[in-house]
Amino acid sequence: MFVLMTKIKLTISFFCLFLFNSCNSQSATSVSQPQTINNRPAIGITTGAERLDILLPLLKDKNVALLVNQTAMVGGTHLVDTLLAYHINIKKIFAPEHGFRGSADAGEHVRDSVDAKTKIKIISLYGGKKKPSAQDLKDVDVMIFDIQDVGVRFYTFISSLHYLMETCEENNKQLIVLDRPNPNGWYVDGPVLEKKFQSFVGVDPIPVVHGLTVGEYAQMVNGEKWLPNGMQCNLKVVECLNYNHTMRYSIPAKPSPNLPNDVAIYNYPSICYFEGTDVSVGRGTDYPFQVVGAPQISIRSYSFTPQSKPGAKTPPHLNKVCYGFDLRNVNTDKAEINLSYLTKTYAVFSDTAKYFLPNLFFDKLSGTDELRKQIIAHKTETEIKASWKNGLDDYKTKRKKYLLYKDFE
């Protein structure tokens, strides 16, 4: 009886949320267009890649390789093209998830290739290969990492950075990290990864929202000795100028195909968990990570239909009507993960036994199996977050040692 009453209460609450979000629109086609990626321009910030006065002397007379994607920009020019213009000897490019140009689907195998513009060889580090081999680095003196991160543990670019640090140490190569602001760097939240749930969507024992730039993260990996056998790589971080952790930073280019704007980036820490469930996060629509729904949700006030699109060729629930809710206009100014989307969709899912995917990818995203168990047990958001406190307190103490910029606390 208690469980039944709990589900009834959650269903009523969720129905109110749907009514609020749908307002004057009954389907996805009647809602306003999504915000652009550039709706919060960062004025006066200089990224590490733009500090050529520091970078170029480090590369003089060196054979250079880069782990970069489409976000590695120096003003309006890609870092690769910028360095070539200064006659830097680039031997090869390594590509992370989504590829060098950032157009591949999430999870899609990215193949080795040759860049059509520069004719430089591109070696994929996503698929069967996580890090450069000794042979790959044989003719390289210096590695550069320059990729825009979004500050969330399961966004795999920091996993690629971890493995790059590992291979640089193993092969005695210097690693230069060109730092960029973290758009979710103004808070820390979520469960801390437990070792037994380590995977490519979670390598190190950090919370879901880690509150670090990639440069700070690299320093923490070194300082906490998270590389195998406690080894540390030869690391140089070129810091940003005029950035701090109190800022809300708008990324000037899409960091990946399904994070097209600020709203998606701010929602991402709260709704990426759905990738481990049978609920769609809007892949295959014009507003991924801004809508959530599934055919099995019983509330029918809002709907969308995923279709095959570049960056989402075979999205979950392809060509099926999904019922759920619209997050394009929700408040994203709170410094916390919003768990209500998970608890409320679970409460109105027609067959909860099929809510979590059988492969338990949800646990890898969470970094623990406790969150899944807590949702099944209808724990409140307050109860769930209380269970994170000790881990977060310990992490925050460690984090302070590696900050390069003024903190939010």
C-alpha positions, 0 to 999 in steps of 0.5 A, spaced: 500 500 500 505 504 501 509 503 494 502 504 491 500 511 495 508 513 493 507 512 486 500 515 486 503 522 489 509 522 484 504 521 478 500 527 480 507 531 482 509 529 475 503 531 471 503 538 474 510 538 472 508 536 465 502 541 465 507 547 467 512 545 461 507 544 456 503 550 457 501 552 450 504 546 446 502 539 445 507 537 441 515 538 440 513 541 433 509 547 436 515 549 441 520 555 440 527 554 437 532 552 441 538 557 444 544 558 440 551 555 443 553 562 444 548 565 448 552 567 454 559 569 450 565 569 455 568 576 454 575 577 456 577 570 457 583 567 453 584 560 452 590 556 453 591 555 445 590 562 444 597 564 448 601 563 443 607 567 446 607 561 451 606 555 447 610 556 440 617 556 444 615 550 447 614 547 440 620 550 437 624 544 433 620 539 436 616 533 433 609 534 435 602 530 435 596 533 438 589 530 441 584 535 438 577 535 435 573 541 432 573 545 439 581 546 438 580 553 436 585 559 436 580 565 434 576 562 428 582 558 426 583 551 428 589 549 432 592 545 427 592 550 422 595 555 426 601 551 428 602 549 421 602 557 419 608 558 424 611 552 421 611 547 427 612 540 425 606 536 426 607 529 425 600 526 427 593 527 430 589 523 435 582 523 435 577 522 441 570 520 441 566 523 435 572 524 431 577 529 429 571 533 426 566 532 431 561 529 427 561 521 429 555 519 433 556 517 441 559 510 441 560 510 434 567 507 432 572 512 429 577 509 424 584 512 422 584 516 416 588 522 413 585 529 414 583 532 407 585 539 408 592 538 411 594 531 409 596 529 416 595 522 419 589 521 424 589 516 429 583 514 432 583 513 440 576 511 440 573 504 439 578 499 440 584 503 442 584 508 448 591 511 447 597 512 443 602 506 442 609 506 443 610 506 435 605 511 434 609 516 439 616 513 436 617 520 432 614 524 437 617 529 442 611 533 445 604 531 445 598 537 446 591 536 448 586 541 447 579 539 447 573 543 450 570 539 456 563 540 459 565 538 466 562 531 467 565 525 469 562 521 463 563 526 458 569 521 455 574 526 453 577 526 460 578 519 460 582 520 453 586 525 457 587 520 463 590 515 458 594 520 454 597 521 460 599 514 462 602 513 455 606 519 455 609 517 462 610 510 459 614 513 453 617 519 456 614 524 452 612 531 455 604 533 455 602 540 454 595 541 456 592 547 453 586 549 458 579 551 457 574 554 461 569 549 464 561 551 463 559 546 469 565 548 473 561 553 478 559 547 482 561 540 484 555 534 485 553 527 484 556 520 487 563 519 487 565 513 482 567 507 486 572 503 483 568 496 481 564 501 476 570 504 473 569 504 465 571 509 459 565 513 462 568 514 468 576 512 469 577 516 476 574 517 483 571 523 482 564 525 482 559 526 476 560 534 476 567 535 478 568 542 478 575 542 474 578 544 468 582 539 464 588 542 466 586 542 473 584 535 472 590 533 469 594 536 475 589 532 480 591 525 476 598 526 477 598 529 484 593 523 486 597 518 483 591 515 479 596 513 473 598 505 474 603 504 479 603 511 482 607 514 476 606 521 474 607 524 467 611 530 465 605 535 464 605 542 462 598 546 463 598 553 459 592 556 463 587 560 461 587 568 463 581 572 466 577 565 468 574 563 474 570 558 477 564 563 479 563 564 471 558 561 467 562 560 460 558 559 453 562 554 449 563 558 442 563 551 438 559 545 439 563 540 443 559 534 441 553 533 436 548 532 441 550 538 445 548 544 441 547 549 446 548 552 453 541 549 455 543 542 453 550 543 456 547 545 463 542 539 463 547 534 461 549 532 468 542 531 470 539 527 464 545 523 461 543 518 466 537 516 462 542 513 457 542 507 461 535 507 461 529 506 456 528 513 456 530 517 450 534 524 451 532 527 445 537 524 440 534 524 433 531 531 435 533 538 434 534 539 441 538 533 444 539 533 452 533 538 452 527 533 452 526 527 455 521 521 454 519 514 452 513 510 449 512 507 455 511 513 459 503 514 461 503 522 461 501 524 454 501 532 455 508 532 451 511 528 445 517 528 440 519 523 435 526 521 434 529 521 427 535 519 424 540 525 423 547 526 423 550 525 429 544 520 431 543 515 426 540 510 430 537 514 436 533 510 441 526 509 439 527 511 432 521 513 429 516 512 435 512 517 439 515 518 445 511 522 451 515 526 456 517 533 458 520 539 455 526 542 459 528 547 454 525 553 459 527 550 466 531 553 470 539 551 470 541 556 475 541 551 481 548 549 483 546 541 483 544 535 479 536 535 478 534 528 480 527 529 479 527 527 472 529 520 474 525 519 480 518 522 476 519 518 470 520 511 473 514 513 477 510 513 471 513 508 467 508 503 464 513 497 466 518 499 471 522 492 470 524 494 463 526 502 465 533 500 466 537 497 461 539 490 462 546 491 461 546 496 467 550 501 463 546 506 468 551 504 474 557 505 470 554 512 468 552 513 476 559 510 478 555 506 483 549 501 483 546 505 489 543 510 485 539 505 481 537 501 487 535 508 491 530 510 485 527 503 485 526 503 492 522 510 491 528 514 495 527 522 495 532 526 492 534 529 499 535 522 501 539 520 495 543 526 496 545 525 503 548 519 501 553 522 497 555 527 502 561 524 505 564 522 498 563 529 496 566 532 502 573 528 501 573 530 494 572 537 495 578 537 500 582 534 494 580 538 489 582 544 492 590 542 492 589 542 484 585 549 482 588 554 478 583 559 478 579 562 483 574 557 486 566 558 487 567 557 494 
